[in-house]
């Protein structure tokens, strides 16, 4: 019994050990892809409810020797650790751009090739506590020459406590150093100063008061310039934002729209902060991809909260759409090779394109920047009351379009600048200006297109007319030689001469036209007519041969016992005589009395149909038809009896 | 060539026969009677029955002077000639048929004489047609076996043979060929010899010299007119020669009785 109990206990222990083993961290070693990074990874993970949960150490790196040899390698090395899916502990990042060092030889040591590199080495070190920045974080970017640090390009040292920056910090690049501090809650506070490396005095100072940027002082040469940003008036509503690129844009825009901004925005501090923000974003992006949403350095600042109302949002959406369309339209016109050719010869088109260029540079640029502010979510934190006015150059009105040296004030036919009201301020004015710009561009486009169309029409017409003249020349030459060859057949030569006269007359009528569109249509019509005339010439000239051909077809040889000879005799005599005596003269008559481009095809059709019909009738039962034809002299009736009436109706 | 040769032999035989006749009881001189005048209105029908067979149907109205009335003084003969004609080729055809002719008495109202008597003939003919430049040349050999009798009430039929050879030329006028709507001129000469018991010294019955002028309206209808001089020995006296001037008016017609489907697409002779 004891033995049995012992055995059972051993089994239980083994089973428990086995269960514990199932929950232990699994390892992954192999190629790995994370956002824009691709390389080799080694990490531990748990697989819980279908999700991969990082656990334990994490290493992800890539170095490509082929890239290094051929051009440049983007090397990265990320090392850290997770606790139950949350990054925790020491993390180390390296982002490098390496080329083979120019002035260094390759060393082979311990059966390994050792090469030196030139490039940029970016190292980041810091601690994370439950996914939040904790302790000192260093960013160090330096330029390497033969694998040795040559120059520091960027350096940032900030201490965090649970994601919140603490006390003072220091950021520098190759020229300047920024020193500042935060309150315990991470709000920017006090004076942030910027020094050049070689000068001890500050060149730029930002004064924060509990997260609100009060003013900026720039050192311009020897004097100090004070730029107020947010005065001491308390905000109606306040918003705490991260000090990121958006905040820097807000500050810049706040500077641009403030009433007295004697100089353009040129803040090195902002550039440096933006650079720093960009490096933290890089780390943040990687950790986000690893499932950590909590990571974000909480450099906090305060701005006025001025949310967009529904009307503003609608208008801004509309402005965005219209602006994109207008920009595309302007770009298309200015890139259009035909327009660019035409403007060399057409001063009006040249002027229109200059106006479009000016609109592109001024109106579309300013409207574009407003749209960008909207898209970057900057507008809800700045006053829009005088937005457009403050962004617009002082000396001109919104409807002015500045062309090089001189000013053209909205003098485009169809677009009246006075129709646009800019009295409400705010986004209304921006909306109105967008409409004005859109209308003006559309008007210019129409004007250019008209010119372009006319120019294209003229060119097309010139080519058509060239063909017309050539066609008439060919027709005349052909007719002359045919007439000469048929000089013993007056009915043919008369008809051919008539065709010549009619062709000339049609061309004369065309040449008297003035309207370009009508002319183009007429030229095409005439070309087709001349083609038909050519066919008619052929058929008219062939008529005697067709006649002979049918005569042969309708002739049979009859034995005359009194002469003992075979004699030709026309069979179906009334039919053939109608053809010969009535229809053929009628065909000539129609050409000679009534020929024009309108009925030329009817003439050819009837000639064609007649020959086919007569050929068919030779072998058909025609006694009734012959009886009807016997006394019929009216060509219309004869054609009708020959079932050629439909075509004659078209002809008429 | 063989045909020409045959024709020659036949003519030689006729001349020999004539020569032997003249040799007996010979008068000093022959005597030519004063020419008389006549007029013929002849219709010639050649009706096509099959591709090679024609029905020949001719009706002639012959007038002769009487008293002071020249040319059409009285009816001389009414003449009905029928035959079947076989077309061997474009150049040769043969006909065989009969003739009934009514001869009218010149001595009208003469006592013991009939006003008219019938004459019967069997005939066969061999005609050669030869193109000659724009013209056509014809050689016609015709043999007739005739039974005639006089106007006397008790007159008996006598039998004679006639041996006829005709040479004819047809030349188109103003046109290159004989065809529809064509005028033509046609000179012809025909020698008619006769034989039989009653023929003692007058073998040359008639020598006809005829020129006609015609118009071919179409292959089926032709009109012609001409003048003919003829002379020949009197049956009762070979020394006496009769003479005659005849105006001739001819209608030639040749309908085609074949069904249309047999005519088409070709109705030619060699079909």
Interface residues (C-beta under 8 A of the other chain):
Chain A: X556 X557 X558 X559 X560 X561 X562 X563 X564 X565 X566 X567 X568 X569
Chain B: X44 X46 X48 X54 X85 X87 X90 X91 X93 X127 X129 X131 X136 X138 X170 X177 X178 X179 X180 X216 X218 X219 X220 X222 X252 X254 X256 X266 X267 X268 X269
